Amino acid sequence: MIKILKAKQQLWQTRITSRNHLRQMDKRLLKDIGITQVDALNEFRKPFWRA
């Protein structure tokens, strides 16, 4: 059970970090990875527990 909770916590932390990075990218970088600023903002606004 503890193993599952630790894995879940790590996944959530990864989502938080990734979404924060997306939010900080400029248009050029977002275009390079194939998403728009609106897409990045929508992803950033998701709660960390949502995939």
mmCIF entry with sequence, helices, sheets and N, C-alpha, C, O atoms, coordinates in Angstrom:
data_MODEL
# 
_entry.id   MODEL 
# 
_entity.id                         1 
_entity.type                       polymer 
_entity.pdbx_number_of_molecules   1 
# 
_entity_poly.entity_id                      1 
_entity_poly.type                           'polypeptide(L)' 
_entity_poly.nstd_linkage                   no 
_entity_poly.nstd_monomer                   no 
_entity_poly.pdbx_seq_one_letter_code       MIKILKAKQQLWQTRITSRNHLRQMDKRLLKDIGITQVDALNEFRKPFWRA 
_entity_poly.pdbx_seq_one_letter_code_can   MIKILKAKQQLWQTRITSRNHLRQMDKRLLKDIGITQVDALNEFRKPFWRA 
_entity_poly.pdbx_strand_id                 A 
# 
loop_
_entity_poly_seq.entity_id 
_entity_poly_seq.num 
_entity_poly_seq.mon_id 
_entity_poly_seq.hetero 
1 1  MET n 
1 2  ILE n 
1 3  LYS n 
1 4  ILE n 
1 5  LEU n 
1 6  LYS n 
1 7  ALA n 
1 8  LYS n 
1 9  GLN n 
1 10 GLN n 
1 11 LEU n 
1 12 TRP n 
1 13 GLN n 
1 14 THR n 
1 15 ARG n 
1 16 ILE n 
1 17 THR n 
1 18 SER n 
1 19 ARG n 
1 20 ASN n 
1 21 HIS n 
1 22 LEU n 
1 23 ARG n 
1 24 GLN n 
1 25 MET n 
1 26 ASP n 
1 27 LYS n 
1 28 ARG n 
1 29 LEU n 
1 30 LEU n 
1 31 LYS n 
1 32 ASP n 
1 33 ILE n 
1 34 GLY n 
1 35 ILE n 
1 36 THR n 
1 37 GLN n 
1 38 VAL n 
1 39 ASP n 
1 40 ALA n 
1 41 LEU n 
1 42 ASN n 
1 43 GLU n 
1 44 PHE n 
1 45 ARG n 
1 46 LYS n 
1 47 PRO n 
1 48 PHE n 
1 49 TRP n 
1 50 ARG n 
1 51 ALA n 
# 
_struct_asym.id          A 
_struct_asym.entity_id   1 
# 
loop_
_struct_conf.conf_type_id 
_struct_conf.id 
_struct_conf.pdbx_PDB_helix_id 
_struct_conf.beg_label_comp_id 
_struct_conf.beg_label_asym_id 
_struct_conf.beg_label_seq_id 
_struct_conf.pdbx_beg_PDB_ins_code 
_struct_conf.end_label_comp_id 
_struct_conf.end_label_asym_id 
_struct_conf.end_label_seq_id 
_struct_conf.pdbx_end_PDB_ins_code 
_struct_conf.beg_auth_comp_id 
_struct_conf.beg_auth_asym_id 
_struct_conf.beg_auth_seq_id 
_struct_conf.end_auth_comp_id 
_struct_conf.end_auth_asym_id 
_struct_conf.end_auth_seq_id 
_struct_conf.pdbx_PDB_helix_class 
_struct_conf.details 
_struct_conf.pdbx_PDB_helix_length 
HELX_P HELX_P1 AA1 ILE A 2  ? GLN A 24 ? ILE A 2  GLN A 24 1 ? 23 
HELX_P HELX_P2 AA2 LYS A 27 ? ILE A 33 ? LYS A 27 ILE A 33 1 ? 7  
HELX_P HELX_P3 AA3 GLN A 37 ? ARG A 45 ? GLN A 37 ARG A 45 1 ? 9  
# 
_struct_conf_type.id          HELX_P 
_struct_conf_type.criteria    ? 
_struct_conf_type.reference   ? 
# 
loop_
_atom_site.group_PDB 
_atom_site.id 
_atom_site.type_symbol 
_atom_site.label_atom_id 
_atom_site.label_alt_id 
_atom_site.label_comp_id 
_atom_site.label_asym_id 
_atom_site.label_entity_id 
_atom_site.label_seq_id 
_atom_site.pdbx_PDB_ins_code 
_atom_site.Cartn_x 
_atom_site.Cartn_y 
_atom_site.Cartn_z 
_atom_site.occupancy 
_atom_site.B_iso_or_equiv 
_atom_site.pdbx_formal_charge 
_atom_site.auth_seq_id 
_atom_site.auth_comp_id 
_atom_site.auth_asym_id 
_atom_site.auth_atom_id 
_atom_site.pdbx_PDB_model_num 
ATOM 1   N N  . MET A 1 1  ? 0.828  -1.202 0.000   1.00 0.00 ? 1  MET A N  1 
ATOM 2   C CA . MET A 1 1  ? 0.000  0.000  0.000   1.00 0.00 ? 1  MET A CA 1 
ATOM 3   C C  . MET A 1 1  ? 0.871  1.264  0.000   1.00 0.00 ? 1  MET A C  1 
ATOM 4   O O  . MET A 1 1  ? 0.588  2.214  -0.730  1.00 0.00 ? 1  MET A O  1 
ATOM 5   N N  . ILE A 1 2  ? 1.911  1.272  0.806   1.00 0.00 ? 2  ILE A N  1 
ATOM 6   C CA . ILE A 1 2  ? 2.807  2.430  0.873   1.00 0.00 ? 2  ILE A CA 1 
ATOM 7   C C  . ILE A 1 2  ? 3.506  2.621  -0.465  1.00 0.00 ? 2  ILE A C  1 
ATOM 8   O O  . ILE A 1 2  ? 3.722  3.753  -0.898  1.00 0.00 ? 2  ILE A O  1 
ATOM 9   N N  . LYS A 1 3  ? 3.853  1.539  -1.110  1.00 0.00 ? 3  LYS A N  1 
ATOM 10  C CA . LYS A 1 3  ? 4.505  1.599  -2.414  1.00 0.00 ? 3  LYS A CA 1 
ATOM 11  C C  . LYS A 1 3  ? 3.613  2.292  -3.438  1.00 0.00 ? 3  LYS A C  1 
ATOM 12  O O  . LYS A 1 3  ? 4.081  3.103  -4.236  1.00 0.00 ? 3  LYS A O  1 
ATOM 13  N N  . ILE A 1 4  ? 2.333  1.964  -3.404  1.00 0.00 ? 4  ILE A N  1 
ATOM 14  C CA . ILE A 1 4  ? 1.364  2.557  -4.322  1.00 0.00 ? 4  ILE A CA 1 
ATOM 15  C C  . ILE A 1 4  ? 1.224  4.058  -4.056  1.00 0.00 ? 4  ILE A C  1 
ATOM 16  O O  . ILE A 1 4  ? 1.176  4.856  -4.991  1.00 0.00 ? 4  ILE A O  1 
ATOM 17  N N  . LEU A 1 5  ? 1.160  4.430  -2.795  1.00 0.00 ? 5  LEU A N  1 
ATOM 18  C CA . LEU A 1 5  ? 1.033  5.847  -2.438  1.00 0.00 ? 5  LEU A CA 1 
ATOM 19  C C  . LEU A 1 5  ? 2.259  6.648  -2.863  1.00 0.00 ? 5  LEU A C  1 
ATOM 20  O O  . LEU A 1 5  ? 2.136  7.771  -3.350  1.00 0.00 ? 5  LEU A O  1 
ATOM 21  N N  . LYS A 1 6  ? 3.428  6.074  -2.678  1.00 0.00 ? 6  LYS A N  1 
ATOM 22  C CA . LYS A 1 6  ? 4.663  6.754  -3.097  1.00 0.00 ? 6  LYS A CA 1 
ATOM 23  C C  . LYS A 1 6  ? 4.708  6.920  -4.607  1.00 0.00 ? 6  LYS A C  1 
ATOM 24  O O  . LYS A 1 6  ? 5.131  7.962  -5.106  1.00 0.00 ? 6  LYS A O  1 
ATOM 25  N N  . ALA A 1 7  ? 4.276  5.904  -5.334  1.00 0.00 ? 7  ALA A N  1 
ATOM 26  C CA . ALA A 1 7  ? 4.248  5.980  -6.799  1.00 0.00 ? 7  ALA A CA 1 
ATOM 27  C C  . ALA A 1 7  ? 3.263  7.053  -7.252  1.00 0.00 ? 7  ALA A C  1 
ATOM 28  O O  . ALA A 1 7  ? 3.552  7.815  -8.174  1.00 0.00 ? 7  ALA A O  1 
ATOM 29  N N  . LYS A 1 8  ? 2.121  7.113  -6.615  1.00 0.00 ? 8  LYS A N  1 
ATOM 30  C CA . LYS A 1 8  ? 1.105  8.119  -6.943  1.00 0.00 ? 8  LYS A CA 1 
ATOM 31  C C  . LYS A 1 8  ? 1.639  9.521  -6.656  1.00 0.00 ? 8  LYS A C  1 
ATOM 32  O O  . LYS A 1 8  ? 1.445  10.437 -7.456  1.00 0.00 ? 8  LYS A O  1 
ATOM 33  N N  . GLN A 1 9  ? 2.302  9.686  -5.531  1.00 0.00 ? 9  GLN A N  1 
ATOM 34  C CA . GLN A 1 9  ? 2.872  10.984 -5.177  1.00 0.00 ? 9  GLN A CA 1 
ATOM 35  C C  . GLN A 1 9  ? 3.928  11.411 -6.202  1.00 0.00 ? 9  GLN A C  1 
ATOM 36  O O  . GLN A 1 9  ? 3.984  12.579 -6.585  1.00 0.00 ? 9  GLN A O  1 
ATOM 37  N N  . GLN A 1 10 ? 4.741  10.489 -6.633  1.00 0.00 ? 10 GLN A N  1 
ATOM 38  C CA . GLN A 1 10 ? 5.769  10.795 -7.618  1.00 0.00 ? 10 GLN A CA 1 
ATOM 39  C C  . GLN A 1 10 ? 5.133  11.190 -8.958  1.00 0.00 ? 10 GLN A C  1 
ATOM 40  O O  . GLN A 1 10 ? 5.586  12.135 -9.604  1.00 0.00 ? 10 GLN A O  1 
ATOM 41  N N  . LEU A 1 11 ? 4.100  10.476 -9.369  1.00 0.00 ? 11 LEU A N  1 
ATOM 42  C CA . LEU A 1 11 ? 3.396  10.799 -10.599 1.00 0.00 ? 11 LEU A CA 1 
ATOM 43  C C  . LEU A 1 11 ? 2.804  12.200 -10.525 1.00 0.00 ? 11 LEU A C  1 
ATOM 44  O O  . LEU A 1 11 ? 2.937  12.983 -11.465 1.00 0.00 ? 11 LEU A O  1 
ATOM 45  N N  . TRP A 1 12 ? 2.157  12.513 -9.420  1.00 0.00 ? 12 TRP A N  1 
ATOM 46  C CA . TRP A 1 12 ? 1.556  13.833 -9.262  1.00 0.00 ? 12 TRP A CA 1 
ATOM 47  C C  . TRP A 1 12 ? 2.618  14.933 -9.285  1.00 0.00 ? 12 TRP A C  1 
ATOM 48  O O  . TRP A 1 12 ? 2.412  15.982 -9.897  1.00 0.00 ? 12 TRP A O  1 
ATOM 49  N N  . GLN A 1 13 ? 3.741  14.699 -8.628  1.00 0.00 ? 13 GLN A N  1 
ATOM 50  C CA . GLN A 1 13 ? 4.805  15.698 -8.618  1.00 0.00 ? 13 GLN A CA 1 
ATOM 51  C C  . GLN A 1 13 ? 5.368  15.906 -10.021 1.00 0.00 ? 13 GLN A C  1 
ATOM 52  O O  . GLN A 1 13 ? 5.690  17.031 -10.403 1.00 0.00 ? 13 GLN A O  1 
ATOM 53  N N  . THR A 1 14 ? 5.485  14.833 -10.781 1.00 0.00 ? 14 THR A N  1 
ATOM 54  C CA . THR A 1 14 ? 5.956  14.935 -12.158 1.00 0.00 ? 14 THR A CA 1 
ATOM 55  C C  . THR A 1 14 ? 4.984  15.763 -12.996 1.00 0.00 ? 14 THR A C  1 
ATOM 56  O O  . THR A 1 14 ? 5.408  16.585 -13.808 1.00 0.00 ? 14 THR A O  1 
ATOM 57  N N  . ARG A 1 15 ? 3.699  15.550 -12.802 1.00 0.00 ? 15 ARG A N  1 
ATOM 58  C CA . ARG A 1 15 ? 2.692  16.335 -13.531 1.00 0.00 ? 15 ARG A CA 1 
ATOM 59  C C  . ARG A 1 15 ? 2.789  17.816 -13.178 1.00 0.00 ? 15 ARG A C  1 
ATOM 60  O O  . ARG A 1 15 ? 2.737  18.670 -14.064 1.00 0.00 ? 15 ARG A O  1 
ATOM 61  N N  . ILE A 1 16 ? 2.925  18.117 -11.921 1.00 0.00 ? 16 ILE A N  1 
ATOM 62  C CA . ILE A 1 16 ? 3.042  19.511 -11.478 1.00 0.00 ? 16 ILE A CA 1 
ATOM 63  C C  . ILE A 1 16 ? 4.256  20.168 -12.126 1.00 0.00 ? 16 ILE A C  1 
ATOM 64  O O  . ILE A 1 16 ? 4.159  21.270 -12.665 1.00 0.00 ? 16 ILE A O  1 
ATOM 65  N N  . THR A 1 17 ? 5.384  19.497 -12.072 1.00 0.00 ? 17 THR A N  1 
ATOM 66  C CA . THR A 1 17 ? 6.616  20.043 -12.641 1.00 0.00 ? 17 THR A CA 1 
ATOM 67  C C  . THR A 1 17 ? 6.504  20.227 -14.151 1.00 0.00 ? 17 THR A C  1 
ATOM 68  O O  . THR A 1 17 ? 6.882  21.270 -14.685 1.00 0.00 ? 17 THR A O  1 
ATOM 69  N N  . SER A 1 18 ? 5.986  19.214 -14.832 1.00 0.00 ? 18 SER A N  1 
ATOM 70  C CA . SER A 1 18 ? 5.849  19.289 -16.290 1.00 0.00 ? 18 SER A CA 1 
ATOM 71  C C  . SER A 1 18 ? 4.906  20.409 -16.704 1.00 0.00 ? 18 SER A C  1 
ATOM 72  O O  . SER A 1 18 ? 5.176  21.130 -17.664 1.00 0.00 ? 18 SER A O  1 
ATOM 73  N N  . ARG A 1 19 ? 3.827  20.551 -15.998 1.00 0.00 ? 19 ARG A N  1 
ATOM 74  C CA . ARG A 1 19 ? 2.851  21.588 -16.333 1.00 0.00 ? 19 ARG A CA 1 
ATOM 75  C C  . ARG A 1 19 ? 3.410  22.984 -16.057 1.00 0.00 ? 19 ARG A C  1 
ATOM 76  O O  . ARG A 1 19 ? 3.122  23.928 -16.793 1.00 0.00 ? 19 ARG A O  1 
ATOM 77  N N  . ASN A 1 20 ? 4.194  23.111 -15.018 1.00 0.00 ? 20 ASN A N  1 
ATOM 78  C CA . ASN A 1 20 ? 4.845  24.395 -14.755 1.00 0.00 ? 20 ASN A CA 1 
ATOM 79  C C  . ASN A 1 20 ? 5.840  24.732 -15.858 1.00 0.00 ? 20 ASN A C  1 
ATOM 80  O O  . ASN A 1 20 ? 5.946  25.891 -16.260 1.00 0.00 ? 20 ASN A O  1 
ATOM 81  N N  . HIS A 1 21 ? 6.562  23.747 -16.345 1.00 0.00 ? 21 HIS A N  1 
ATOM 82  C CA . HIS A 1 21 ? 7.504  23.972 -17.442 1.00 0.00 ? 21 HIS A CA 1 
ATOM 83  C C  . HIS A 1 21 ? 6.763  24.393 -18.708 1.00 0.00 ? 21 HIS A C  1 
ATOM 84  O O  . HIS A 1 21 ? 7.195  25.308 -19.408 1.00 0.00 ? 21 HIS A O  1 
ATOM 85  N N  . LEU A 1 22 ? 5.660  23.732 -18.998 1.00 0.00 ? 22 LEU A N  1 
ATOM 86  C CA . LEU A 1 22 ? 4.856  24.099 -20.165 1.00 0.00 ? 22 LEU A CA 1 
ATOM 87  C C  . LEU A 1 22 ? 4.411  25.555 -20.088 1.00 0.00 ? 22 LEU A C  1 
ATOM 88  O O  . LEU A 1 22 ? 4.466  26.287 -21.076 1.00 0.00 ? 22 LEU A O  1 
ATOM 89  N N  . ARG A 1 23 ? 3.978  25.958 -18.919 1.00 0.00 ? 23 ARG A N  1 
ATOM 90  C CA . ARG A 1 23 ? 3.460  27.319 -18.729 1.00 0.00 ? 23 ARG A CA 1 
ATOM 91  C C  . ARG A 1 23 ? 4.542  28.368 -18.976 1.00 0.00 ? 23 ARG A C  1 
ATOM 92  O O  . ARG A 1 23 ? 4.236  29.491 -19.376 1.00 0.00 ? 23 ARG A O  1 
ATOM 93  N N  . GLN A 1 24 ? 5.793  28.011 -18.742 1.00 0.00 ? 24 GLN A N  1 
ATOM 94  C CA . GLN A 1 24 ? 6.894  28.964 -18.879 1.00 0.00 ? 24 GLN A CA 1 
ATOM 95  C C  . GLN A 1 24 ? 7.468  29.024 -20.293 1.00 0.00 ? 24 GLN A C  1 
ATOM 96  O O  . GLN A 1 24 ? 8.270  29.910 -20.590 1.00 0.00 ? 24 GLN A O  1 
ATOM 97  N N  . MET A 1 25 ? 7.078  28.108 -21.160 1.00 0.00 ? 25 MET A N  1 
ATOM 98  C CA . MET A 1 25 ? 7.613  28.082 -22.518 1.00 0.00 ? 25 MET A CA 1 
ATOM 99  C C  . MET A 1 25 ? 7.024  29.201 -23.371 1.00 0.00 ? 25 MET A C  1 
ATOM 100 O O  . MET A 1 25 ? 5.859  29.570 -23.224 1.00 0.00 ? 25 MET A O  1 
ATOM 101 N N  . ASP A 1 26 ? 7.854  29.729 -24.263 1.00 0.00 ? 26 ASP A N  1 
ATOM 102 C CA . ASP A 1 26 ? 7.354  30.746 -25.184 1.00 0.00 ? 26 ASP A CA 1 
ATOM 103 C C  . ASP A 1 26 ? 6.738  30.088 -26.416 1.00 0.00 ? 26 ASP A C  1 
ATOM 104 O O  . ASP A 1 26 ? 6.797  28.869 -26.579 1.00 0.00 ? 26 ASP A O  1 
ATOM 105 N N  . LYS A 1 27 ? 6.144  30.917 -27.284 1.00 0.00 ? 27 LYS A N  1 
ATOM 106 C CA . LYS A 1 27 ? 5.443  30.406 -28.474 1.00 0.00 ? 27 LYS A CA 1 
ATOM 107 C C  . LYS A 1 27 ? 6.336  29.525 -29.338 1.00 0.00 ? 27 LYS A C  1 
ATOM 108 O O  . LYS A 1 27 ? 5.898  28.491 -29.842 1.00 0.00 ? 27 LYS A O  1 
ATOM 109 N N  . ARG A 1 28 ? 7.580  29.935 -29.505 1.00 0.00 ? 28 ARG A N  1 
ATOM 110 C CA . ARG A 1 28 ? 8.498  29.197 -30.364 1.00 0.00 ? 28 ARG A CA 1 
ATOM 111 C C  . ARG A 1 28 ? 8.744  27.785 -29.842 1.00 0.00 ? 28 ARG A C  1 
ATOM 112 O O  . ARG A 1 28 ? 8.703  26.820 -30.605 1.00 0.00 ? 28 ARG A O  1 
ATOM 113 N N  . LEU A 1 29 ? 8.996  27.668 -28.551 1.00 0.00 ? 29 LEU A N  1 
ATOM 114 C CA . LEU A 1 29 ? 9.232  26.343 -27.962 1.00 0.00 ? 29 LEU A CA 1 
ATOM 115 C C  . LEU A 1 29 ? 7.985  25.472 -28.018 1.00 0.00 ? 29 LEU A C  1 
ATOM 116 O O  . LEU A 1 29 ? 8.063  24.278 -28.305 1.00 0.00 ? 29 LEU A O  1 
ATOM 117 N N  . LEU A 1 30 ? 6.840  26.076 -27.743 1.00 0.00 ? 30 LEU A N  1 
ATOM 118 C CA . LEU A 1 30 ? 5.594  25.318 -27.816 1.00 0.00 ? 30 LEU A CA 1 
ATOM 119 C C  . LEU A 1 30 ? 5.334  24.824 -29.232 1.00 0.00 ? 30 LEU A C  1 
ATOM 120 O O  . LEU A 1 30 ? 4.888  23.695 -29.435 1.00 0.00 ? 30 LEU A O  1 
ATOM 121 N N  . LYS A 1 31 ? 5.618  25.682 -30.210 1.00 0.00 ? 31 LYS A N  1 
ATOM 122 C CA . LYS A 1 31 ? 5.445  25.284 -31.603 1.00 0.00 ? 31 LYS A CA 1 
ATOM 123 C C  . LYS A 1 31 ? 6.359  24.104 -31.941 1.00 0.00 ? 31 LYS A C  1 
ATOM 124 O O  . LYS A 1 31 ? 5.965  23.195 -32.671 1.00 0.00 ? 31 LYS A O  1 
ATOM 125 N N  . ASP A 1 32 ? 7.574  24.125 -31.410 1.00 0.00 ? 32 ASP A N  1 
ATOM 126 C CA . ASP A 1 32 ? 8.525  23.031 -31.642 1.00 0.00 ? 32 ASP A CA 1 
ATOM 127 C C  . ASP A 1 32 ? 7.989  21.686 -31.147 1.00 0.00 ? 32 ASP A C  1 
ATOM 128 O O  . ASP A 1 32 ? 8.276  20.644 -31.737 1.00 0.00 ? 32 ASP A O  1 
ATOM 129 N N  . ILE A 1 33 ? 7.216  21.712 -30.071 1.00 0.00 ? 33 ILE A N  1 
ATOM 130 C CA . ILE A 1 33 ? 6.678  20.447 -29.549 1.00 0.00 ? 33 ILE A CA 1 
ATOM 131 C C  . ILE A 1 33 ? 5.251  20.188 -30.027 1.00 0.00 ? 33 ILE A C  1 
ATOM 132 O O  . ILE A 1 33 ? 4.630  19.189 -29.664 1.00 0.00 ? 33 ILE A O  1 
ATOM 133 N N  . GLY A 1 34 ? 4.747  21.104 -30.846 1.00 0.00 ? 34 GLY A N  1 
ATOM 134 C CA . GLY A 1 34 ? 3.467  20.862 -31.505 1.00 0.00 ? 34 GLY A CA 1 
ATOM 135 C C  . GLY A 1 34 ? 2.225  21.225 -30.720 1.00 0.00 ? 34 GLY A C  1 
ATOM 136 O O  . GLY A 1 34 ? 1.163  20.641 -30.936 1.00 0.00 ? 34 GLY A O  1 
ATOM 137 N N  . ILE A 1 35 ? 2.341  22.190 -29.804 1.00 0.00 ? 35 ILE A N  1 
ATOM 138 C CA . ILE A 1 35 ? 1.142  22.633 -29.090 1.00 0.00 ? 35 ILE A CA 1 
ATOM 139 C C  . ILE A 1 35 ? 1.071  24.157 -29.094 1.00 0.00 ? 35 ILE A C  1 
ATOM 140 O O  . ILE A 1 35 ? 2.078  24.835 -29.298 1.00 0.00 ? 35 ILE A O  1 
ATOM 141 N N  . THR A 1 36 ? -0.116 24.683 -28.867 1.00 0.00 ? 36 THR A N  1 
ATOM 142 C CA . THR A 1 36 ? -0.330 26.128 -28.845 1.00 0.00 ? 36 THR A CA 1 
ATOM 143 C C  . THR A 1 36 ? -0.252 26.634 -27.405 1.00 0.00 ? 36 THR A C  1 
ATOM 144 O O  . THR A 1 36 ? -0.213 25.855 -26.453 1.00 0.00 ? 36 THR A O  1 
ATOM 145 N N  . GLN A 1 37 ? -0.229 27.949 -27.277 1.00 0.00 ? 37 GLN A N  1 
ATOM 146 C CA . GLN A 1 37 ? -0.247 28.537 -25.938 1.00 0.00 ? 37 GLN A CA 1 
ATOM 147 C C  . GLN A 1 37 ? -1.540 28.198 -25.204 1.00 0.00 ? 37 GLN A C  1 
ATOM 148 O O  . GLN A 1 37 ? -1.538 27.993 -23.990 1.00 0.00 ? 37 GLN A O  1 
ATOM 149 N N  . VAL A 1 38 ? -2.629 28.142 -25.938 1.00 0.00 ? 38 VAL A N  1 
ATOM 150 C CA . VAL A 1 38 ? -3.927 27.785 -25.333 1.00 0.00 ? 38 VAL A CA 1 
ATOM 151 C C  . VAL A 1 38 ? -3.874 26.345 -24.815 1.00 0.00 ? 38 VAL A C  1 
ATOM 152 O O  . VAL A 1 38 ? -4.340 26.066 -23.710 1.00 0.00 ? 38 VAL A O  1 
ATOM 153 N N  . ASP A 1 39 ? -3.307 25.428 -25.610 1.00 0.00 ? 39 ASP A N  1 
ATOM 154 C CA . ASP A 1 39 ? -3.165 24.033 -25.174 1.00 0.00 ? 39 ASP A CA 1 
ATOM 155 C C  . ASP A 1 39 ? -2.327 23.957 -23.895 1.00 0.00 ? 39 ASP A C  1 
ATOM 156 O O  . ASP A 1 39 ? -2.671 23.251 -22.948 1.00 0.00 ? 39 ASP A O  1 
ATOM 157 N N  . ALA A 1 40 ? -1.220 24.704 -23.893 1.00 0.00 ? 40 ALA A N  1 
ATOM 158 C CA . ALA A 1 40 ? -0.328 24.699 -22.732 1.00 0.00 ? 40 ALA A CA 1 
ATOM 159 C C  . ALA A 1 40 ? -1.041 25.248 -21.499 1.00 0.00 ? 40 ALA A C  1 
ATOM 160 O O  . ALA A 1 40 ? -0.911 24.700 -20.404 1.00 0.00 ? 40 ALA A O  1 
ATOM 161 N N  . LEU A 1 41 ? -1.786 26.321 -21.680 1.00 0.00 ? 41 LEU A N  1 
ATOM 162 C CA . LEU A 1 41 ? -2.520 26.910 -20.559 1.00 0.00 ? 41 LEU A CA 1 
ATOM 163 C C  . LEU A 1 41 ? -3.591 25.961 -20.038 1.00 0.00 ? 41 LEU A C  1 
ATOM 164 O O  . LEU A 1 41 ? -3.770 25.824 -18.827 1.00 0.00 ? 41 LEU A O  1 
ATOM 165 N N  . ASN A 1 42 ? -4.299 25.309 -20.948 1.00 0.00 ? 42 ASN A N  1 
ATOM 166 C CA . ASN A 1 42 ? -5.317 24.336 -20.529 1.00 0.00 ? 42 ASN A CA 1 
ATOM 167 C C  . ASN A 1 42 ? -4.686 23.187 -19.746 1.00 0.00 ? 42 ASN A C  1 
ATOM 168 O O  . ASN A 1 42 ? -5.241 22.741 -18.741 1.00 0.00 ? 42 ASN A O  1 
ATOM 169 N N  . GLU A 1 43 ? -3.543 22.714 -20.196 1.00 0.00 ? 43 GLU A N  1 
ATOM 170 C CA . GLU A 1 43 ? -2.846 21.638 -19.483 1.00 0.00 ? 43 GLU A CA 1 
ATOM 171 C C  . GLU A 1 43 ? -2.381 22.117 -18.109 1.00 0.00 ? 43 GLU A C  1 
ATOM 172 O O  . GLU A 1 43 ? -2.499 21.391 -17.122 1.00 0.00 ? 43 GLU A O  1 
ATOM 173 N N  . PHE A 1 44 ? -1.856 23.333 -18.051 1.00 0.00 ? 44 PHE A N  1 
ATOM 174 C CA . PHE A 1 44 ? -1.371 23.907 -16.800 1.00 0.00 ? 44 PHE A CA 1 
ATOM 175 C C  . PHE A 1 44 ? -2.488 24.043 -15.770 1.00 0.00 ? 44 PHE A C  1 
ATOM 176 O O  . PHE A 1 44 ? -2.263 23.860 -14.574 1.00 0.00 ? 44 PHE A O  1 
ATOM 177 N N  . ARG A 1 45 ? -3.672 24.358 -16.231 1.00 0.00 ? 45 ARG A N  1 
ATOM 178 C CA . ARG A 1 45 ? -4.806 24.592 -15.324 1.00 0.00 ? 45 ARG A CA 1 
ATOM 179 C C  . ARG A 1 45 ? -5.447 23.312 -14.787 1.00 0.00 ? 45 ARG A C  1 
ATOM 180 O O  . ARG A 1 45 ? -6.258 23.368 -13.863 1.00 0.00 ? 45 ARG A O  1 
ATOM 181 N N  . LYS A 1 46 ? -5.093 22.173 -15.353 1.00 0.00 ? 46 LYS A N  1 
ATOM 182 C CA . LYS A 1 46 ? -5.659 20.909 -14.858 1.00 0.00 ? 46 LYS A CA 1 
ATOM 183 C C  . LYS A 1 46 ? -5.165 20.639 -13.434 1.00 0.00 ? 46 LYS A C  1 
ATOM 184 O O  . LYS A 1 46 ? -4.020 20.950 -13.104 1.00 0.00 ? 46 LYS A O  1 
ATOM 185 N N  . PRO A 1 47 ? -6.006 20.073 -12.610 1.00 0.00 ? 47 PRO A N  1 
ATOM 186 C CA . PRO A 1 47 ? -5.545 19.645 -11.283 1.00 0.00 ? 47 PRO A CA 1 
ATOM 187 C C  . PRO A 1 47 ? -4.494 18.549 -11.437 1.00 0.00 ? 47 PRO A C  1 
ATOM 188 O O  . PRO A 1 47 ? -4.541 17.769 -12.388 1.00 0.00 ? 47 PRO A O  1 
ATOM 189 N N  . PHE A 1 48 ? -3.563 18.492 -10.515 1.00 0.00 ? 48 PHE A N  1 
ATOM 190 C CA . PHE A 1 48 ? -2.455 17.536 -10.634 1.00 0.00 ? 48 PHE A CA 1 
ATOM 191 C C  . PHE A 1 48 ? -2.907 16.091 -10.658 1.00 0.00 ? 48 PHE A C  1 
ATOM 192 O O  . PHE A 1 48 ? -2.185 15.232 -11.165 1.00 0.00 ? 48 PHE A O  1 
ATOM 193 N N  . TRP A 1 49 ? -4.073 15.802 -10.129 1.00 0.00 ? 49 TRP A N  1 
ATOM 194 C CA . TRP A 1 49 ? -4.528 14.399 -10.101 1.00 0.00 ? 49 TRP A CA 1 
ATOM 195 C C  . TRP A 1 49 ? -5.180 13.972 -11.412 1.00 0.00 ? 49 TRP A C  1 
ATOM 196 O O  . TRP A 1 49 ? -5.451 12.786 -11.602 1.00 0.00 ? 49 TRP A O  1 
ATOM 197 N N  . ARG A 1 50 ? -5.441 14.922 -12.329 1.00 0.00 ? 50 ARG A N  1 
ATOM 198 C CA . ARG A 1 50 ? -6.035 14.575 -13.629 1.00 0.00 ? 50 ARG A CA 1 
ATOM 199 C C  . ARG A 1 50 ? -4.945 14.374 -14.671 1.00 0.00 ? 50 ARG A C  1 
ATOM 200 O O  . ARG A 1 50 ? -4.013 15.171 -14.781 1.00 0.00 ? 50 ARG A O  1 
ATOM 201 N N  . ALA A 1 51 ? -5.079 13.296 -15.431 1.00 0.00 ? 51 ALA A N  1 
ATOM 202 C CA . ALA A 1 51 ? -4.097 13.018 -16.486 1.00 0.00 ? 51 ALA A CA 1 
ATOM 203 C C  . ALA A 1 51 ? -4.341 13.892 -17.690 1.00 0.00 ? 51 ALA A C  1 
ATOM 204 O O  . ALA A 1 51 ? -3.613 13.800 -18.678 1.00 0.00 ? 51 ALA A O  1 
# 
